Amino acid sequence: MIQEQTFIRLFVRHEAELRGFAISLIPSIEDAQDVLQDACIAMWQRIDRLDDEKGFLPWAYTFVRLTALNRIRRSRRSRLVFSEKLVELNAEEAGQESERARAELQSLRECMEQLPPRQLALARRYYSSTKVRMQDLAREMSRPVGGLYKALERVRAALRECIDRRMADLGF
């Protein structure tokens, strides 16, 4: 069982993704927000059933999907409600996309570890949360600006090739 503090941290980390999932299932943004809130309450009430952090996102998707289906069943008279079959199809597609995004992110992490130290340092510095201007980076690294652009282009190409290979190996 995970701690309440861990649940909150995980929910906040994935809230935007879960909200997007709810919106893909329910045509009204306000209703989708209500679905997400109701799903969060249901998750909180069943927090003792979540064993570890790795299972959080699929577990949370299930709650959002079931909450959306319950809302649809209660609102059948409205013409703006998607059919249960469409919701299930959307849920399946969103789950696959989420799985692919997680696999790509993991592949990126693994591919970055394989970069030579100099390329890794360049990529980390350029793509850090504090956006740096290329001229400042060139001065900092004692390299010409044009050379850094070319080096970054090679880093991106190497990462793309590595990620594509890993994704193919994973069946994506």
N, C-alpha and C positions, 0 to 999 in steps of 0.2 A: 504494500500500500504506500502511496506517495503522501508526503506531508502537504498540508493546506497551502503553505507558502510556495511549495513547488508547483502545485496546481495553478495558483494565481500567476506565477511567473510564466508557466507554459501557456496559459490562456492569453495573457497579454502579448506574448511573443507571436501567437498564431491567430490573434483576433481578426486581423484584416483578411487573412486567408479564409477563416471560417465565415466572416461576413460576406465575402465574395461568393462563397459556396451557397450560403442562404439566399443571396440575391439571385443566383442562377436557378434556384428551385422555386422561388416565389416571385410573382410579377411585380408586386408592390414593394418598394424599398422600405417603407414604414413597417409593413407586415414582415418582411425579411428581418428587420431589426428586432421585432418582437419575437420572431422564431429564434433568433440567436440568443436573446435574453432568456427565453423559456428553456432553451437547450442548456444554457449555462447553469441555470438553477437546477435542472435535472442532473447535470454532471456533478455539481457540487453535492447534491444529495446522495450521489452514488460514488463519491470519490474513493470510498473504501474498495471499490471493484477494479481500480486502476493499479496495476502492479508496478509499472515502471514508466519512466519518462518517454522511452522510445515508442510506447504504444499509445501515447496521448493523442496524436493527430488522427489516426484512424478511429480511435475511440470517440473523439469529439465529432468527427464527420458523421458517425453513426447517430449520435444524439441529434445533430442538426437535421439530418435526413428524416429521422423518425418524427421529430417535432414538426417539420414541414409537412410531412404526410398527414399527421394528426390535424394540423390547421386546414389542410385541403379537405379532409373528410368533413370537418365541421363547417366548411364554407362552400359546399358543393353547389349551392344555389347561385353563387356569384359567377358571372360569365368570364371574369378575369382570372379565374383560378386554373392552373395547369392540371392536366389529368395526372393521376397517380403514376401511370406508365411513363409519361414524359418526365416526371420528377425523378423516378428511378433511373431513367436513361441519363438525365443530366447529372445525377449523383454519381453514376458509374463513370461517366466521362471526366467529371471533375476529379474523382479519386485517381483516375489514371494519369491525368495531367499533373496532379500533385505528386504522385509517385515519380513521374518523369522529372519534375523539377528537383525533387530531393536527390534523385540519382545524378542529375547533372551537377548539382552543387557538390555532392560528395566526390564526383569525378574531377571537378575543378580543384578541390582541395588536394586530392591525390596527385593530380598533374602538376600543380604548383610545387609540390614537394620534390618533383623530379627535375625542375628547372635548375640550371647551373646557378650558383650563388649570386653571381653578378646580375643575371637576368631576373632572378627572384627579388633581389634588392630593388632593382629598377621598377618592377611591376608593383611591389608593395608601396614604394615611395610615391609613385605616380597615382595609384588608385587608392591611396589612403583617404581616410575620412576628411582630412584637411586638404582639400584640392590645391595642388601646387601648380604654378605656372611653369610651362616647359622651359622658359628662359631661366627661371630661378633654379630649376632642377639641373639644367645644363651647367650652370655656374657652380652649383653645389657638387656635382659629380665630375667637374672639369672635363666636360665632353661637349662637342658642338651640338647645337639644337637639332640640326638635320640628322645627325648620327643617332640622337636619342629617339627621334621619330621612327627611323628605320629599325632601331633596336626594339622599340615597343611593337612595331608591326611584326617583327619576327617572333616576339614573345606571344603575341595574340595568335599568330598562325600556328605556333607550336602547341599552344594550349587548346585551340580549336581542334587540331588534328588528334591530340591525345584524348580529349573529351569525346570526340566522335568515335574513336576506337573503343573506348571504355563503354560507351553507351551501346554500341553494336554488340559488344561482348555480353552486356546485360540484357540484350534482346529488345532494345528500344530503337 
